[in-house]
Amino acid sequence: MAKGHILVVEDERDISDLLKLQLQSMDYQVTVIENGDSALELIQTPVEQRENSTPIDLYILDRMLPGTDGLEICKFLRMYRQTKEKPILMVTALTEPEHIIEGLDAGGDDYINKPFDINILAARVRSLMRRSTQMEKSNATTEEVITLGPITLDMSQCKVSIDGSDLDLTLSEYKLMVAFFHQPGKVLTRNQLVEFIQDGPVHVTDRTIDTHVFGLRKKLGDHSELIETIRGIGYRVKSYV
């Protein structure tokens, strides 16, 4: 039985063939589309009317495509009710931080640069599928307590603890932990984090985010490596397995 269904939107045949072969070896169903307009048409087609009637669990999008580009497809997926919470992996030959930030701000969950290591691609896919499953369970149970390794976020009491010992966090630090813990493994840009903790007339900047993350790491002590820096882009919280 397949672990899930992945839609790959990629116009370079060598790359799409490689992705399909690797993902099928991981026991996923794979649908490949080479054109952005065709991808949007499939996405909007009711599942029962598609050739493969299995719902899509993960979208892998090339940034540059004929027809509608990957960035616009990503934005549409985030606005469309049926797909707004599905994980998206952006594949791009554009390696400048501003290009990567555009994809993440458009709604991408993670990215990988071309040419990519197939083992890293496989790890990113496993992480996104695992996070998607965790989110579905959380949505189903309206869980208010989230645990990553020894660290627990209790939203009902607005507190974070390590092995049962509460951390003394500022409001902004707590808000950052909420953002991270709701999306473990997801790269969050500084712009996204600014929007998350912005409060009323208080102006939050990229530099402020870096300062709050520095403070969080100090308070996490031996577990400071939980928060990873994605150079030039933002931060990500590791997914504990």
N, C-alpha and C positions, 0 to 999 in steps of 0.2 A: 504493500500500500504506500502511495506517495506521501511524503512529508508535507507537501504543499504545492501550490501552483505559482510559478513565477513568469511574469511577462517581461521579456527583454526587447527593448526598442533600440536597435543598433543597425546602422546602414552599412558598416564595413563587414563583409561576409566572413572574412577570416576571424574577426573578433567575435561575431555572433555565433559562429560555429564552435569556437573555443569555449565560449560561455555556456552554450547549450550542452556540449559534451561534459564539461565539469559539473554543471548543476544536475544533469541526469545521473551522473555517477554518485551524487549525494542523495539520490532518491527523490528528486523534485520533478514534477511535471513542468515542462518549459514550452512557452509559446514565444516565437520570435516574429517581430514586425520590423520592417526596414524603413518605414516612412512615418513621420510624425502625424500627418493627417489621418492615416489609416489606424494609428494607435488611438487617437481620440475617438474615432468612429467605433472601434471595438470597445473602448472603455464605457461608452454611452449605450452600447447595445445590451439589453437585458440578458442576464446570465443564461437563462433558459433558451435564448435564441442564438447563442454562440455555438460555433462548431465544437469547441471544448466548453462544456457547461459547468466546469468546476470553477468556483470563485477564485479570483486572483489574490494571492496573499502577499506578494512582494513585487514592486516595480523597479526594474533596472533600466535607467534612462541614459542614453548618450546625450551629451550636451548639444552637439551640433548635428542636426538631422535635416534631410530634405523635407519640405513642407513645414509643419509646425515644429519649432525647435524644442529641445528637452526642457528648457527653462519654462516655457509656456505650458507644456504638458504637466510639469510639476505643479505649477500654480493652479491649473485646472483640477488636478487630483485633490489638492487641498481644499478647493471650494466645493467640489462635487460631494453630495451627501454620502453616496455609497463608498467613496474611496478616501474621505478626508483623514481617516486615522490609519490608513495602510502605510507600511514602511516604504520609503523610496531611497534607492541607492543611485547616486549620480555618477556616471562614468565620463571623464573629460580629459581632453588633451590640453586644455587651458590650465596651466599650473600656477598662475599668479594668484596670490591670496584674494584679491578683489573679485576674481572670477569664481573662485570657490565659495566665497561669502555670498555672492549673488545666488548660487544654487541652494545654499543652506537657508538663506533668508526667504527664498521662494517656496520653501517647504521640504527640501531634501533632508533626510535623516543622517546620511553619511555620504562620503564621496570616495572615489578611487581614481588615481591619475593613470592615463595611458603613457607608456606601456605598463601594465600591472603584473605583479606576481600572482599567479593563479591560487597559491595557498593563502595569500592575504585576502584575495577576493572571496575565497571560501569562508574564511574567518569572519569577514564583514557580513556575509549572507547569514551565517549561523547566528551572529549576534543580533541582527535585525529581526530574524524570525523568532528568536527567543524573546526579544523585547516585545514584539507584537503579541505573542502568547501571554506574556505577563500583563500587558495592558488590557487584553480581553478579559482575563480573570479578574483584574482589579475593577474594571467597569461592571462586571457581572455581580461582584460582591460589594461594590461601593466601599472598598477597603480604605481605612483611614490610617493604618499603620503599615509602613513600608520598611523592609529590612534589607540591607546590603552588607553581607558579611557581619561584622560585629556592630555595625552602626544602624540605629533605628530612628526613623522619622515618624513621630506620632502627631498627625495633623489635628486630632481631636483636642490635644493639649498644647499644640504649638511648641513642641520641644524635640530636640535631637539628643540622643544618648549613645554612648559607647560602652558596651558590656554593662548596661544598666546605669551608668553614671551620666547625669545630664550635663550637656555643654552650655556654657553661658554665651549665647549668641546675640548679636544685635539683630534688629528687625530685618535689615538688608541681608545679613548673612543667612538668616533663617529662610528668607524668600529665595535666595540662591539655592539653598539645599532642597527646597521644594521643587524648584525648576529642574535641578539635576536628578533628583530621586524619581520624579515622574517619568524621566526619559533616560534611564541609564544606558550608556553606550552611544547616545546621540551627541554629535558635535553641535554645540550651541555657540553661535557667534556672539561677539560682544554686543552687537546691536540688539539681538534677541534678549540677552540678559538685561540690558538697559531697560527695554520695554517691560520686562517682567517685574523689575523692582522699582520702576519709576513710581513715585507717590506724590500726587498733588503738585505743588509749585517747586518741589525740590528737584534740582537739575542733576541728573546722573550722567556721567561721561564714561567713555571707554576706560580712561585712567582710573576712575572711581571703581569700576568693576574689578580691575586688576588689584586694587588696594583691598577690596572686600575678599577676593579669593586668597590673597596673601594672608589676611587675618584668619580666614577659615582654615587654611592649611596649618597655621600655628596651633589652632585650637584642636585640630584633629590629631596632632602629635604624631605618633608612630604610624598613623593611617593617612598621613597627608598625601601619599601617593595615589589615594583614591581619585583625586582631581588631577586630570592630565591637561597639560597645556598643548594646544594645537597652534603651533607657531604662526603668528600673523593673522589668526582667524578667531580663536576663542578657546573654549574649554570643553572637556568631556569627562563625565564620571564613569569609571570602569564598571562593567557588569560583572559582579561576582557570580561564579558558576557553582 
